[in-house]
Amino acid sequence: MRKIALTLVLAVVTGFTATASNPVENDKKEVKVSESTVTWKGYKVTGSHYGVIDLKDGALTFNNDQLTGGEFVVDMTTLVSHDLEGEYKGKLEGHLKSDDFFGVDKHATSKLVFTKVTPTGKNSYEVIGNLTIKGKTNPITFNMSVYGSKATATLKVDRSLYDVKYGSGSFFDNLGDKTIYDEFDLVVDLVF
């Protein structure tokens, strides 16, 4: 009887020890969308426009405090300009939401899913992900920094890959100073 009890106690202690020493895997941290920002900036021959767009939801995944994944959804209907006022602001926002650009009536959200995360230094990572805009998905690579409960990244997006053709020199000739460059920037500041 003593032998059985001793064996049982050893089994329980070994089980607790094994459980306690295993690291926590895939700790998913939800992003606080009301405290996070996504700033966009688009460029044309004669200048640029900038503004913000809201995250709908998102999360980063960690393993022992190392970034291993992430997934984000952006609410395209919230796209606003911050460099214009009044009538011109309304016109630009309406045009960006139209089928000429992002077609938000049919494509109300865009999505980014991390597919590979590689540490490049302390708190720094190279991220490869799949970015979906207007129902089209393409790979994208960018750098991300994580400090405590905050993360930052800058993405350069080629709109021509997502069927956003308006004013693009890649699709139309002789646009002159009406040309809008294909690449636009997204600066992402996350709080989780």
C-alpha positions in Angstrom: 0.0 0.0 0.0 2.8 2.3 0.9 4.5 1.6 -2.4 1.4 2.4 -4.4 0.9 5.7 -2.4 4.6 6.7 -2.9 4.3 5.9 -6.6 1.2 8.0 -6.9 2.8 11.0 -5.1 5.8 10.8 -7.3 3.6 10.7 -10.4 1.7 13.8 -9.3 4.8 15.7 -8.3 6.5 14.9 -11.6 3.3 15.9 -13.5 3.2 19.3 -11.7 6.9 19.9 -12.3 6.6 19.1 -16.0 3.6 21.3 -16.3 5.3 24.2 -14.5 8.5 24.1 -16.5 6.8 24.2 -19.9 6.8 27.7 -21.4 3.6 29.4 -22.3 3.1 29.1 -26.1 1.2 31.3 -28.4 0.1 34.1 -26.0 -2.5 36.0 -28.1 -2.7 39.7 -27.2 -5.7 41.6 -28.5 -5.0 45.1 -29.8 -6.8 48.0 -28.2 -8.3 49.5 -31.3 -9.4 52.7 -29.7 -5.8 53.5 -28.6 -4.1 52.3 -31.9 -3.6 54.3 -35.1 -3.1 53.6 -38.7 -2.0 56.6 -40.7 -1.9 56.6 -44.5 -0.1 58.8 -47.0 -0.5 58.8 -50.7 1.7 60.6 -53.2 1.1 62.3 -56.6 3.3 64.3 -58.9 2.0 67.6 -57.4 2.1 66.6 -53.7 0.5 64.2 -51.3 -2.5 63.5 -49.1 -2.6 61.9 -45.7 -5.1 60.8 -43.1 -6.1 57.9 -40.9 -8.1 54.7 -41.0 -9.5 52.7 -38.1 -8.6 49.1 -37.1 -11.7 47.0 -36.6 -9.9 44.3 -34.7 -6.5 42.7 -34.4 -4.1 40.7 -32.3 -0.4 39.9 -32.0 0.8 36.4 -31.0 3.9 35.8 -28.8 5.8 32.8 -27.7 8.0 33.6 -24.6 7.8 37.3 -25.4 8.9 36.8 -29.0 6.6 38.0 -31.7 5.4 34.9 -33.7 2.2 36.1 -35.5 -0.5 38.6 -36.0 -3.8 39.3 -37.8 -5.6 42.6 -38.3 -8.8 43.9 -40.0 -9.1 47.5 -41.1 -12.5 49.2 -41.4 -12.2 50.8 -44.9 -15.4 52.9 -44.3 -13.5 55.0 -41.7 -10.9 56.3 -44.2 -10.5 60.1 -43.7 -8.2 62.8 -44.9 -6.4 65.1 -42.5 -4.7 67.5 -44.9 -7.9 69.0 -46.4 -11.0 70.8 -45.1 -14.5 71.4 -46.2 -15.7 70.6 -49.7 -12.3 69.3 -50.9 -11.9 67.0 -47.9 -15.4 65.5 -48.6 -14.5 65.1 -52.3 -11.2 63.3 -51.7 -12.7 61.0 -49.1 -15.6 60.1 -51.3 -13.3 59.5 -54.3 -11.0 57.2 -52.2 -14.0 55.2 -51.0 -15.4 54.9 -54.6 -14.7 52.1 -57.0 -11.9 54.2 -58.6 -9.9 53.5 -55.5 -10.9 51.1 -52.6 -14.6 50.4 -53.4 -15.7 50.3 -49.8 -19.3 49.6 -50.6 -18.2 46.1 -51.8 -15.0 45.8 -49.8 -15.7 47.3 -46.3 -12.6 45.7 -44.8 -9.0 44.9 -45.6 -7.0 42.3 -43.8 -3.4 41.5 -42.9 -2.3 38.1 -41.8 1.3 37.4 -40.7 2.8 34.3 -42.4 6.4 34.5 -41.1 8.1 36.5 -38.4 11.9 36.6 -38.1 13.7 38.3 -35.3 16.3 40.8 -36.6 17.5 42.3 -33.3 16.3 43.1 -29.9 12.6 44.1 -30.2 12.8 44.1 -34.0 11.3 41.7 -36.5 11.0 41.2 -40.2 7.4 40.3 -41.0 6.0 38.6 -44.1 2.3 38.6 -44.4 -0.7 38.4 -46.8 -2.4 41.7 -47.3 -5.9 41.6 -48.8 -7.4 44.8 -50.3 -10.5 44.9 -52.6 -10.6 41.1 -52.4 -7.1 40.6 -53.8 -4.4 39.1 -51.6 -0.7 39.6 -52.1 2.4 39.0 -50.0 4.0 42.0 -48.2 7.2 42.4 -46.2 7.9 45.0 -43.6 9.8 45.6 -40.3 8.1 45.8 -36.9 9.3 46.9 -33.5 7.8 45.8 -30.2 8.4 47.6 -26.9 6.4 46.5 -23.9 2.7 46.7 -24.8 3.3 48.8 -28.0 4.3 47.9 -31.5 5.1 50.0 -34.6 5.5 49.3 -38.3 5.7 51.1 -41.6 4.3 49.4 -44.7 4.8 50.5 -48.3 1.9 49.2 -50.3 1.7 49.0 -54.1 -1.9 49.7 -54.9 -1.6 48.5 -58.5 -1.4 44.9 -57.1 -4.9 45.4 -55.7 -6.7 46.7 -58.8 -6.6 50.3 -57.6 -5.9 51.8 -61.0 -7.1 55.4 -60.9 -4.4 57.9 -62.0 -1.8 55.2 -62.1 1.1 55.5 -64.6 1.3 51.7 -64.6 -2.1 51.5 -66.3 -2.5 54.8 -68.1 -0.3 56.9 -70.4 0.1 60.6 -70.7 -1.2 61.5 -67.2 1.4 64.2 -66.7 1.0 66.0 -63.4 -2.3 64.1 -62.8 -0.2 60.9 -62.1 -0.8 59.4 -58.7 2.1 57.1 -57.6 1.3 53.4 -57.1 3.0 53.1 -53.7 1.4 54.6 -50.5 2.6 54.4 -46.9 0.9 53.0 -43.8 2.3 53.9 -40.4 0.9 51.6 -37.8 1.1 52.3 -34.0 -0.4 49.5 -31.9 -1.3 49.3 -28.3 -2.1 45.9 -26.8 
